[in-house]
Amino acid sequence: MVMACRVINKRRHMGLQQLSSFAGTGRTFLGPLKSSKFIIDAECHESVLISSTVRLLESLDLTSAVGQLLNEAVQAQNNTYKTGTSTLLFLVGAWSSAAEECLHLGVPISLIVSAMSEGLTSCIEEVVSLQVPIHNVFDHIDSTKTFSGLETFSGSLCPFLQIPSDTGLQKEHDLKDVASPSLTIYNLSGIPVKSPKLFRPQAEVEADKNTLQNPQTLKNSLLTGNHYRKSILIHSRHFNRTDNNQWINKPDGFLEQHGAASPHTYRCNDLVELEMGLSHGDHNSMKLVDEAVRLQYQNASMRQGSCTMPFRFDVSRLFTCCLPGVPETFSCVCPGFVTVVSISNSALIRELQNQPLRIILIEGDLTEYYRHLGFNKATNINTVLESMKVQDSSEELWTNYVLQVLIKFHVNLVLVQGNVSEHLIEKCIHNKRLVLGAVNSSVMQAFAEASGAVQVTYITQVNENCVGSGVYVTFWRSIPSDVMDRINIITIVIKIEGINLVTVVLTSPVTAQMQSKEDRFWTCASRLYYALKEQQVFLGGGAVEFLCLSHLQILAEQSLSKRNHICSGWLHNTSSWLASSLALYRSTVLKCLANGWHKYLSTLIYNTANCSSEFEASTFIQQHLQNATDSGSPSSYILNEYSKLNSGIFNSAISNKLEQIPSIYDVVIPKIEAWRRALDLVLLVLQTDSEIITGLGHTRLNSQEAEDFLFL
């Protein structure tokens, strides 16, 4: 286990300090260009390459209460959305520091909680203006371009993560990432792509349009597709979908309030454009996701026939089969269920292939002593089946009984959701019957639907009506013999006509990379799933976070003006102490909350190797903030910058095949939920620390102990 190292000041809120300490370990995972880490097991000396927050926390010593709370929050985010964990972890640290700063400035804890919650809620409402609707991406999927043909295309990244070359902030850097092998993107002419410069007079921008369209003037920069921000995906059940005539779902009076003209219209009507925008530079993983989606679409079309029901990407019927030690070229997408079995099954597979098999599905374990949870008995009570004879051993008796059932109903294949007795597997192999354990429940359901089999809990429940038919098993594909001898496994595919099941085979010659590759695939698949489910995405690449930062600064200035009125006696009739106190401190808290977004963007830019320090990145952000403030409408400013980038970086070779290079997209719900979880965790620890310090909780400290913990 690895300890998160930081000096803890006992005169401060220790819980908040611990959150900041844990969060600091994952700063390099923010953004698409992650600095991977090797984790080495001290006992068995095995190593694994990690590039995600989840795998990092699995290797940290999280025995403290705060560590466990942090791990639970990250696991909840990952289990639900498979994305957003890096954002969650970073914001936990940034907002923990913000809460500490508020305490240092004398803001009461109740007001910190109230103002921070209010500020985040206001940000969530504000960023609705950056939503982009998704329409009819599957209408022409058969004739549309494929993702594999567009891997080397570049895409526009949000301008807030682009450092202009004339500011002196850009530096050369090798952008190769161990976990993401192909990170250099060129256009179809083989020339690196450059973004237009920002912070120039509009006349100069217009004058340079033709120059920017010339591929010879383009240079590789952060706007290239493989340098996408790994912005955490967002989707909100609180936002209404937009109609076909208006892409922004704004509150009433939005345009009147900001005095803005109609914004540039952004829509996403193409599946490849959506996938490119959501890939965040990980084109290899998104290419596999694209192939899986198209395969599901074809299967759905054949099943539905003339039915006009809309197609939905079903991520629950998508599975991965990892083959470490196998060359990268073997990665692919296959219909059916691909899995690995022991090489001792080779002769059996040759015997069973090319013939229809009968199948049964067991929901629980297939072991002698397995009982459903409701039927577990004390260990000193023996259960004897009436059909068993007492002469043989109990295990042998039970194994013979199971084999008799399989022979009676002519069953050749058994899929088991739980564990399987090793003795039973060996005996079934000798009797030309294949038994597979640890099968996913969705795989079981898919085979039940396609074969007509009925899932049962115990082998004793099997009858003729429970048996399915029409299943085929064969070897997946030929793997070089030297590789087979090294990994000592074989890969098989189990299929049946009409099954709604797709397996993505992931391979890597480097075993330590396997876990990271699987995680990155599921991240891309989850992004696309939630984007299609909610039919809307955010403009990404830091645009949403930048709008939150700008919006909070505006609110803080408004609160500061109101506070000055209060201090001058303008609100002398205010009867509520809490209301007047909140008005006095709101500006301070909102500024601290905004500092968290500022740190987020600074780290994001620095991690992309475009700045030599986070200070330079912070300076660059401050320039954009000033421009956004001067424009009078930060959201319109963001849309205008996107419009500039999408207008002048394409050469004729690209535009002949693709009308518009896609922007970077973030999904909505996962990002919003990551924000909420981060702030909820910080406020929980803040209030728990307070109870311990003040003695309001179950643990009451004496005055000296409380003084040791107090920050003030």
VOGU-3710 file (C-alpha; in Angstrom, 3 decimals, decimal comma):
1> mvmacrvink> 0,000/0,000/0,000  1,124/3,538/-0,762  0,741/6,351/1,750  -0,368/9,824/0,673  2,368/12,075/2,039  1,725/15,542/3,411  2,565/17,321/6,642  -0,611/17,538/8,723  -1,025/20,667/10,842  -2,910/19,670/13,992
11> rrhmglqqls> -4,063/23,220/14,524  -6,196/22,985/11,403  -9,148/20,862/10,357  -7,453/17,514/9,910  -10,242/15,997/7,831  -9,990/18,721/5,212  -6,211/18,408/5,179  -6,447/14,668/4,641  -8,818/15,177/1,714  -6,370/17,627/0,146
21> sfagtgrtfl> -3,517/15,201/0,735  -5,294/12,279/-0,917  -6,483/14,442/-3,795  -2,970/15,702/-4,481  -1,863/12,196/-5,462  -4,124/12,221/-8,518  -3,325/15,620/-10,036  -1,497/14,067/-12,994  -4,616/12,081/-13,970  -6,575/15,219/-14,834
31> gplksskfii> -6,953/15,668/-18,586  -6,338/13,387/-21,561  -2,533/13,326/-21,307  -2,173/11,364/-18,120  1,157/10,700/-16,467  0,832/7,004/-15,759  2,209/5,451/-12,578  3,614/2,014/-11,880  2,291/0,365/-8,735  4,483/-2,475/-7,488
41> daechesvli> 3,322/-5,076/-4,986  5,990/-5,342/-2,284  5,131/-8,989/-1,541  4,837/-10,649/-4,942  6,760/-7,930/-6,854  4,085/-7,784/-9,559  3,460/-4,402/-11,145  0,543/-2,709/-12,824  0,401/0,493/-14,847  -2,327/2,846/-13,628
51> sstvrllesl> -3,676/6,013/-15,165  -6,960/6,425/-13,345  -8,154/7,613/-9,967  -9,928/4,354/-9,153  -6,796/2,229/-9,591  -4,771/4,777/-7,638  -7,085/4,672/-4,621  -6,969/0,885/-4,690  -3,231/1,201/-3,991  -3,397/3,895/-1,301
61> dltsavgqll> -3,667/3,340/2,431  -7,248/4,500/3,018  -7,780/3,084/6,493  -8,720/6,467/7,963  -12,353/7,521/8,110  -11,763/10,345/5,632  -9,964/8,004/3,257  -12,832/5,548/3,364  -15,370/8,287/2,666  -13,304/9,483/-0,286
71> neavqaqnnt> -12,971/5,962/-1,651  -16,717/5,369/-1,328  -17,479/8,574/-3,234  -15,052/7,688/-6,035  -16,296/4,097/-6,227  -19,908/5,252/-6,385  -19,044/7,577/-9,279  -17,098/4,874/-11,108  -19,624/2,084/-10,586  -22,416/4,241/-11,949
81> yktgtstllf> -20,765/6,214/-14,747  -17,266/4,760/-15,351  -16,044/8,342/-15,754  -15,700/11,565/-13,777  -13,508/10,184/-11,009  -10,473/12,367/-11,793  -12,616/15,489/-11,721  -14,219/14,361/-8,470  -10,872/13,702/-6,799  -9,339/16,987/-7,911
91> lvgawssaae> -12,320/19,107/-6,873  -12,397/17,400/-3,479  -8,877/18,669/-2,910  -9,501/22,125/-4,392  -12,703/22,718/-2,449  -11,205/21,337/0,759  -8,560/24,040/0,465  -11,311/26,560/-0,294  -13,190/25,577/2,859  -9,992/25,891/4,894
101> eclhlgvpis> -9,413/29,338/3,448  -12,933/30,396/4,429  -12,311/29,201/7,984  -9,071/31,167/8,064  -10,996/34,289/7,013  -13,453/33,800/9,860  -16,508/32,655/7,907  -18,919/30,619/10,108  -19,203/26,978/9,071  -22,964/27,124/8,540
111> livsamsegl> -22,481/29,984/6,087  -19,684/28,135/4,248  -22,032/25,198/3,720  -24,917/27,394/2,617  -22,953/29,635/0,240  -20,932/26,819/-1,358  -24,083/24,786/-2,008  -25,783/27,841/-3,417  -22,806/28,619/-5,644  -22,616/25,116/-7,133
121> tscieevvsl> -26,359/25,021/-7,744  -26,111/28,339/-9,582  -23,235/26,992/-11,712  -25,241/23,922/-12,685  -28,088/26,146/-13,812  -25,732/28,428/-15,737  -23,940/25,746/-17,764  -27,197/24,667/-19,396  -26,348/27,309/-22,003  -23,449/25,149/-23,236
131> qvpihnvfdh> -25,540/22,082/-23,987  -25,545/20,752/-27,533  -28,492/18,612/-28,707  -27,928/15,263/-30,398  -30,365/14,407/-33,164  -30,867/11,340/-35,350  -27,285/10,084/-35,295  -28,468/6,599/-36,356  -30,649/7,699/-39,261  -27,944/7,069/-41,871
141> idstktfsgl> -25,555/4,824/-39,987  -25,247/2,325/-42,857  -24,031/4,917/-45,341  -22,194/7,273/-43,013  -18,454/7,390/-42,570  -16,864/5,047/-40,052  -14,767/6,040/-37,101  -11,841/3,909/-38,287  -11,476/6,113/-41,354  -11,267/9,266/-39,255
151> etfsgslcpf> -8,779/8,292/-36,582  -6,143/10,673/-37,832  -8,433/13,653/-38,143  -7,881/16,533/-35,812  -10,610/18,225/-33,871  -11,094/21,625/-32,338  -10,450/21,872/-28,638  -12,002/24,498/-26,459  -9,945/27,704/-26,718  -9,532/27,896/-22,967
161> lqipsdtglq> -7,040/25,049/-23,113  -5,133/26,485/-26,060  -2,025/28,567/-25,400  -1,367/31,061/-28,230  2,162/30,789/-29,556  2,646/34,556/-29,372  2,086/34,787/-25,621  5,369/33,121/-24,730  3,567/30,479/-22,683  3,813/27,606/-25,112
171> kehdlkdvas> 6,630/25,116/-24,923  7,719/22,100/-26,861  7,025/18,802/-25,227  6,907/15,152/-26,116  3,238/14,254/-25,864  3,611/10,517/-25,960  1,664/8,650/-23,306  2,405/5,091/-22,324  -1,264/4,338/-21,753  -2,398/6,032/-24,977
181> psltiynlsg> -0,026/4,893/-27,715  -1,113/7,190/-30,569  -1,182/10,774/-29,429  0,169/12,654/-32,446  -2,531/13,677/-34,905  -2,054/14,872/-38,472  -4,426/15,850/-41,219  -4,954/13,888/-44,406  -2,013/15,630/-46,022  0,267/14,338/-43,296
191> ipvkspklfr> 0,842/17,813/-41,884  0,458/18,649/-38,178  -2,478/20,876/-37,335  -2,278/24,298/-35,708  -5,025/26,336/-34,091  -5,760/29,983/-34,806  -4,252/32,476/-32,384  -6,455/34,009/-29,756  -6,271/37,462/-28,197  -5,866/39,246/-31,521
201> pqaeveadkn> -7,871/42,108/-32,995  -10,898/40,920/-34,915  -9,596/42,557/-38,097  -6,403/40,539/-37,846  -8,404/37,357/-37,320  -10,455/38,061/-40,440  -7,343/38,933/-42,443  -5,682/35,658/-41,497  -8,602/33,386/-42,352  -7,139/32,353/-45,677
211> tlqnpqtlkn> -3,748/31,768/-44,121  -5,250/29,552/-41,456  -6,929/27,442/-44,108  -3,575/26,756/-45,730  -2,335/23,393/-44,412  1,272/24,507/-44,763  0,732/27,049/-41,994  -0,768/24,582/-39,557  1,245/23,262/-36,667  0,559/20,560/-34,088
221> slltgnhyrk> -0,958/22,071/-30,968  -3,398/21,370/-28,237  -6,246/21,748/-30,715  -5,309/18,443/-32,320  -7,753/15,636/-31,782  -5,617/13,348/-29,652  -5,060/16,106/-27,135  -8,693/16,171/-26,142  -9,448/17,022/-22,548  -10,551/13,997/-20,683
231> silihsrhfn> -13,340/16,172/-19,408  -15,586/14,229/-17,180  -18,906/13,528/-18,750  -21,958/15,407/-17,766  -25,611/14,652/-17,922  -28,402/16,029/-15,799  -31,830/14,651/-15,180  -32,764/18,173/-14,042  -32,308/19,633/-17,538  -35,034/19,476/-20,141
241> rtdnnqwink> -34,239/18,323/-23,623  -34,052/20,941/-26,298  -36,332/21,024/-29,314  -35,279/21,117/-32,919  -35,490/24,888/-33,185  -33,459/25,941/-30,175  -30,257/24,250/-29,057  -29,925/26,025/-25,724  -32,311/25,327/-22,876  -31,957/28,641/-21,083
251> pdgfleqhga> -33,882/30,126/-18,205  -36,505/32,679/-19,121  -35,051/36,069/-19,847  -31,500/34,776/-20,345  -30,786/36,810/-23,454  -32,462/39,879/-22,012  -30,536/39,519/-18,769  -27,145/39,311/-20,485  -27,961/41,564/-23,413  -26,511/39,016/-25,814
261> asphtyrcnd> -27,334/38,419/-29,421  -28,429/35,010/-30,638  -25,583/32,551/-29,969  -23,904/30,412/-32,579  -25,873/27,245/-33,204  -24,182/23,961/-32,390  -25,764/20,636/-33,190  -24,516/17,085/-33,416  -26,292/15,000/-36,050  -23,535/12,560/-36,883
271> lvelemglsh> -22,418/9,494/-34,945  -18,745/9,789/-35,937  -18,652/13,462/-35,001  -20,125/12,619/-31,612  -17,645/9,799/-31,043  -14,704/11,959/-32,074  -15,785/14,661/-29,659  -16,229/12,195/-26,802  -13,011/10,254/-27,424  -10,882/12,997/-25,809
281> gdhnsmklvd> -7,934/11,762/-27,839  -8,295/8,058/-27,064  -9,116/7,074/-30,643  -8,105/3,423/-30,287  -10,669/2,795/-27,562  -13,414/4,816/-29,247  -12,839/2,972/-32,523  -13,696/-0,292/-30,744  -16,759/1,335/-29,194  -17,860/2,521/-32,634
291> eavrlqyqna> -17,540/-0,987/-34,064  -19,538/-2,400/-31,154  -22,324/0,151/-31,653  -22,553/-0,617/-35,358  -22,666/-4,342/-34,661  -25,480/-3,846/-32,153  -27,299/-1,691/-34,687  -27,048/-4,385/-37,364  -28,260/-7,058/-34,948  -31,174/-4,871/-33,867
301> smrqgsctmp> -32,131/-4,197/-37,500  -32,229/-7,911/-38,287  -34,293/-8,708/-35,192  -36,811/-5,896/-35,665  -37,271/-6,298/-39,412  -39,821/-3,716/-40,470  -40,285/-2,413/-36,921  -39,661/1,316/-36,637  -38,589/1,385/-32,984  -35,553/3,657/-32,479
311> frfdvsrlft> -32,236/1,946/-31,853  -30,647/2,356/-28,432  -27,050/1,556/-27,616  -27,238/-1,113/-24,874  -24,022/-0,956/-22,862  -25,252/-3,792/-20,622  -24,917/-6,179/-23,594  -21,342/-5,114/-24,238  -18,500/-7,131/-22,686  -14,732/-7,224/-22,683
321> cclpgvpetf> -12,382/-10,171/-22,910  -8,822/-9,258/-21,918  -5,870/-11,171/-23,341  -2,593/-9,940/-21,823  0,534/-10,987/-23,656  -1,201/-11,064/-27,063  -0,156/-8,614/-29,826  -2,142/-5,394/-30,156  -3,356/-6,304/-33,654  -5,666/-8,977/-32,231
331> scvcpgfvtv> -7,929/-6,413/-30,546  -11,335/-6,512/-32,227  -15,108/-6,630/-31,774  -17,027/-9,893/-32,151  -20,701/-10,871/-32,019  -21,543/-13,384/-29,331  -19,708/-14,278/-26,142  -15,907/-14,528/-26,298  -14,180/-15,994/-23,251  -11,016/-17,795/-22,225
341> vsisnsalir> -10,805/-21,399/-21,064  -8,019/-23,693/-20,008  -5,921/-25,151/-22,786  -7,003/-28,578/-21,530  -10,371/-27,912/-23,216  -8,859/-27,845/-26,724  -9,864/-31,372/-27,685  -13,392/-30,854/-26,334  -13,866/-27,628/-28,328  -12,761/-29,390/-31,526
351> elqnqplrii> -15,317/-32,100/-30,803  -18,177/-29,660/-30,164  -17,577/-27,055/-32,856  -19,773/-26,902/-35,957  -22,683/-28,680/-34,286  -25,742/-27,216/-32,506  -25,559/-27,575/-28,742  -28,177/-27,790/-26,019  -27,599/-25,427/-23,104  -28,709/-24,931/-19,496
361> liegdlteyy> -28,177/-21,816/-17,381  -27,446/-21,974/-13,636  -27,910/-18,708/-11,696  -26,011/-19,672/-8,551  -22,945/-21,832/-7,917  -22,654/-25,315/-9,318  -20,996/-26,923/-6,312  -21,963/-29,666/-3,931  -22,682/-27,520/-0,880  -24,158/-24,455/-2,574
371> rhlgfnkatn> -27,483/-23,369/-1,160  -29,509/-20,271/-1,937  -29,065/-17,584/0,741  -32,514/-18,331/2,077  -31,694/-22,024/2,462  -28,280/-21,896/4,125  -28,216/-24,184/7,138  -25,871/-24,764/10,038  -22,648/-26,555/9,179  -23,462/-29,572/11,361
381> intvlesmkv> -26,598/-30,436/9,336  -26,099/-32,735/6,352  -28,426/-32,719/3,347  -28,746/-35,991/1,458  -30,446/-36,186/-1,939  -32,811/-39,112/-2,286  -31,328/-40,111/-5,636  -27,842/-40,490/-4,185  -26,307/-43,699/-2,926  -24,343/-43,746/0,306
391> qdsseelwtn> -21,623/-46,099/-0,867  -19,520/-43,417/-2,618  -18,106/-40,213/-1,240  -20,458/-37,238/-1,061  -18,649/-35,218/-3,759  -18,423/-38,129/-6,177  -22,075/-38,930/-5,597  -23,129/-35,355/-6,320  -20,905/-35,137/-9,424  -22,412/-38,327/-10,835
401> yvlqvlikfh> -25,899/-36,975/-10,237  -25,138/-33,740/-12,139  -23,659/-35,735/-15,013  -26,763/-37,917/-15,153  -28,935/-34,824/-15,499  -26,816/-33,530/-18,376  -26,930/-36,895/-20,136  -30,677/-37,246/-19,600  -31,488/-33,934/-21,284  -28,668/-34,175/-23,900
411> vnlvlvqgnv> -26,987/-31,016/-22,600  -23,568/-30,188/-24,078  -23,018/-26,703/-22,634  -23,576/-25,325/-19,131  -23,171/-21,654/-18,254  -22,939/-20,890/-14,545  -23,140/-17,432/-13,019  -21,221/-18,464/-9,899  -18,437/-20,916/-9,103  -18,161/-24,429/-10,507
421> sehliekcih> -16,713/-27,542/-8,873  -13,316/-28,326/-10,403  -14,002/-32,041/-10,097  -17,248/-31,619/-12,025  -15,503/-29,655/-14,795  -12,905/-32,402/-15,270  -15,512/-35,129/-15,339  -17,652/-33,228/-17,840  -14,641/-32,742/-20,141  -14,135/-36,485/-20,258
431> nkrlvlgavn> -17,824/-36,873/-21,135  -17,616/-34,219/-23,913  -19,557/-31,545/-22,051  -18,378/-27,974/-21,520  -19,063/-26,179/-18,232  -18,145/-22,491/-17,816  -18,324/-20,569/-14,545  -18,298/-16,891/-13,510  -20,508/-15,856/-16,433  -22,002/-12,353/-16,283
441> ssvmqafaea> -25,719/-12,170/-15,505  -26,407/-10,159/-18,667  -24,693/-12,846/-20,746  -26,940/-15,415/-19,108  -30,007/-13,343/-19,906  -28,940/-12,864/-23,519  -28,553/-16,622/-24,037  -31,854/-17,240/-22,289  -33,624/-14,902/-24,708  -31,936/-16,297/-27,822
451> sgavqvtyit> -31,974/-20,040/-27,031  -35,212/-20,380/-25,077  -33,414/-21,682/-21,985  -34,808/-20,900/-18,537  -32,367/-19,944/-15,798  -32,506/-22,131/-12,679  -30,831/-21,911/-9,293  -30,103/-25,619/-8,723  -29,295/-28,474/-11,042  -32,190/-30,399/-9,462
461> qvnencvgsg> -34,624/-27,899/-11,004  -33,621/-28,722/-14,580  -36,307/-30,198/-16,825  -36,948/-30,318/-20,564  -38,532/-26,877/-20,571  -35,379/-25,325/-19,064  -33,059/-26,490/-21,843  -32,164/-24,161/-24,718  -30,887/-25,148/-28,136  -29,162/-23,835/-31,250
471> vyvtfwrsip> -25,939/-22,668/-29,569  -22,567/-23,001/-31,326  -19,076/-22,936/-29,868  -15,812/-22,627/-31,754  -12,300/-21,277/-31,418  -12,166/-17,481/-31,574  -9,208/-17,111/-33,939  -5,722/-18,458/-34,465  -3,135/-17,031/-32,106  0,559/-17,733/-32,748
481> sdvmdrinii> 1,666/-20,947/-31,077  4,475/-19,268/-29,147  1,941/-16,841/-27,643  -0,439/-19,706/-26,827  2,308/-21,598/-25,010  3,152/-18,483/-23,015  -0,369/-17,567/-21,867  -1,543/-21,210/-21,531  -5,167/-20,433/-22,403  -7,408/-20,685/-25,434
491> tivikiegin> -10,102/-18,270/-26,516  -13,518/-19,489/-27,644  -16,634/-17,791/-28,940  -20,148/-18,955/-28,132  -22,851/-17,747/-30,505  -26,459/-18,259/-31,434  -28,507/-16,655/-34,162  -30,190/-13,420/-33,080  -28,318/-13,013/-29,803  -27,998/-9,419/-28,595
501> lvtvvltspv> -24,455/-9,724/-27,330  -21,159/-8,123/-28,390  -17,710/-8,864/-26,979  -14,755/-6,523/-27,343  -11,479/-8,441/-27,257  -8,718/-6,307/-25,747  -5,115/-7,391/-26,177  -1,777/-5,950/-25,164  1,736/-7,395/-25,343  2,504/-5,569/-22,079
511> taqmqskedr> 0,611/-7,242/-19,254  0,896/-4,206/-16,986  -1,067/-2,114/-19,502  -4,050/-4,449/-19,686  -6,049/-3,008/-16,795  -5,494/0,546/-17,993  -6,601/-0,335/-21,503  -9,799/-1,936/-20,273  -10,587/1,058/-18,060  -10,096/3,475/-20,951
521> fwtcasrlyy> -12,377/1,433/-23,189  -15,193/1,448/-20,644  -14,744/5,186/-20,130  -15,302/5,818/-23,844  -18,239/3,406/-23,982  -19,878/5,074/-20,985  -19,428/8,546/-22,462  -21,174/7,524/-25,655  -23,906/5,659/-23,780  -24,857/8,620/-21,597
531> alkeqqvflg> -24,627/11,049/-24,488  -27,051/8,961/-26,550  -29,296/8,330/-23,575  -29,753/12,000/-22,702  -29,601/13,241/-26,303  -27,376/16,157/-25,345  -23,759/16,926/-24,499  -21,728/19,881/-23,301  -19,183/21,794/-25,284  -16,074/20,406/-23,613
541> ggaveflcls> -12,382/21,060/-23,346  -12,743/23,191/-20,224  -15,585/25,384/-21,514  -18,032/24,321/-18,813  -15,541/24,819/-15,997  -14,511/28,175/-17,404  -18,143/29,316/-17,457  -18,531/28,207/-13,827  -15,441/30,191/-12,868  -16,616/33,309/-14,688
551> hlqilaeqsl> -20,143/32,996/-13,329  -18,978/32,644/-9,717  -16,761/35,700/-10,039  -19,740/37,728/-11,293  -21,871/36,479/-8,375  -19,078/37,307/-5,949  -18,862/40,867/-7,279  -22,615/41,274/-6,978  -22,528/39,923/-3,414  -19,644/42,258/-2,573
561> skrnhicsgw> -21,685/45,238/-3,759  -24,624/44,078/-1,682  -22,361/43,612/1,351  -21,161/47,190/1,030  -24,757/48,353/1,107  -25,367/46,297/4,230  -22,294/47,691/5,951  -23,442/51,241/5,117  -26,828/50,594/6,665  -28,756/50,291/3,408
571> lhntsswlas> -30,448/47,096/4,618  -30,990/48,241/8,179  -34,445/46,658/8,297  -33,096/43,150/7,748  -34,486/41,107/10,635  -32,731/37,800/10,010  -29,230/37,542/11,414  -28,532/34,546/9,158  -29,703/36,409/6,041  -27,602/39,465/6,786
581> slalyrstvl> -24,571/37,349/7,741  -24,871/35,289/4,573  -24,973/38,471/2,521  -21,810/39,663/4,275  -19,847/36,449/3,741  -21,287/35,170/0,428  -18,747/37,045/-1,679  -15,835/35,551/0,270  -17,131/31,994/-0,009  -17,975/32,278/-3,706
591> kclangwhky> -14,488/33,569/-4,468  -12,953/30,620/-2,628  -15,255/28,248/-4,512  -14,256/29,886/-7,798  -10,591/29,411/-6,893  -11,276/25,678/-7,029  -12,352/25,974/-10,670  -9,307/28,156/-11,360  -6,993/25,485/-9,939  -8,831/22,860/-11,978
601> lstliyntan> -8,303/24,690/-15,264  -4,706/25,613/-14,423  -3,816/21,999/-13,702  -5,673/20,849/-16,804  -3,668/23,175/-19,031  -0,382/22,398/-17,295  -0,965/18,644/-17,653  -1,265/19,070/-21,417  2,371/20,217/-21,517  1,480/23,599/-22,961
611> cssefeastf> 2,760/25,583/-19,972  6,004/25,346/-18,073  4,174/25,982/-14,788  0,699/26,226/-13,345  1,380/29,909/-12,712  1,695/30,530/-16,439  -1,487/28,557/-17,024  -3,219/30,654/-14,378  -2,094/33,835/-16,116  -3,521/32,592/-19,383
621> iqqhlqnatd> -6,866/31,798/-17,751  -6,958/35,235/-16,196  -6,605/36,795/-19,636  -9,623/34,864/-20,867  -11,596/35,814/-17,758  -10,966/39,461/-18,440  -12,074/39,041/-22,057  -15,222/37,205/-20,970  -16,049/39,919/-18,431  -15,517/42,673/-20,973
631> sgspssyiln> -17,813/40,904/-23,448  -20,753/41,195/-21,053  -21,821/37,577/-21,547  -19,345/34,781/-20,689  -21,489/32,107/-22,324  -21,661/34,042/-25,605  -17,921/34,656/-25,391  -17,315/30,910/-25,162  -19,595/30,203/-28,118  -17,896/32,864/-30,199
641> eysklnsgif> -14,455/31,418/-29,494  -15,689/27,997/-30,561  -17,051/29,531/-33,745  -13,671/31,079/-34,563  -11,890/27,774/-34,110  -14,362/25,855/-36,255  -14,119/28,295/-39,133  -10,536/28,300/-40,245  -8,505/25,176/-39,505  -9,691/22,823/-42,241
651> nsaisnkleq> -7,961/22,220/-45,496  -9,619/21,077/-48,683  -8,500/17,474/-48,330  -10,392/17,120/-45,078  -13,464/19,100/-46,046  -14,012/16,893/-49,098  -14,747/13,986/-46,779  -15,940/15,729/-43,660  -17,907/18,950/-43,611  -16,823/19,927/-40,132
661> ipsiydvvip> -14,238/18,604/-37,717  -16,059/17,838/-34,459  -15,616/19,849/-31,321  -14,763/18,343/-27,962  -17,809/17,125/-26,066  -18,453/16,237/-22,429  -21,388/14,182/-21,285  -23,739/15,850/-18,857  -24,814/13,722/-15,895  -21,453/12,155/-14,910
671> kieawrrald> -19,746/15,554/-14,743  -22,553/17,188/-12,775  -22,691/14,249/-10,375  -18,910/14,390/-9,898  -19,250/18,060/-8,890  -22,038/17,300/-6,454  -20,288/14,333/-4,894  -17,085/16,325/-4,471  -18,788/19,223/-2,695  -21,000/16,942/-0,595
681> lvllvlqtds> -17,931/15,087/0,642  -16,066/18,297/1,475  -19,021/19,751/3,377  -19,585/16,472/5,231  -15,974/16,378/6,413  -16,067/20,088/7,244  -19,112/19,701/9,484  -17,807/16,497/11,049  -14,521/18,224/11,870  -16,499/21,039/13,423
691> eiitglghtr> -18,483/18,685/15,641  -15,299/17,074/16,899  -13,612/20,410/17,543  -16,527/22,122/19,256  -17,750/19,041/21,101  -21,169/19,069/19,477  -20,806/15,521/18,231  -20,442/12,264/20,169  -16,740/12,952/20,805  -16,221/15,827/23,225
701> lnsqeaedfl> -12,718/17,290/23,606  -11,284/19,316/26,450  -10,228/22,903/25,813  -6,575/22,076/25,142  -7,451/19,278/22,664  -9,894/21,541/20,876  -7,268/24,274/20,634  -4,850/21,785/19,079  -7,389/21,039/16,352  -8,642/24,562/15,731
711> fl> -7,376/26,431/12,734  -8,340/29,880/13,910
//
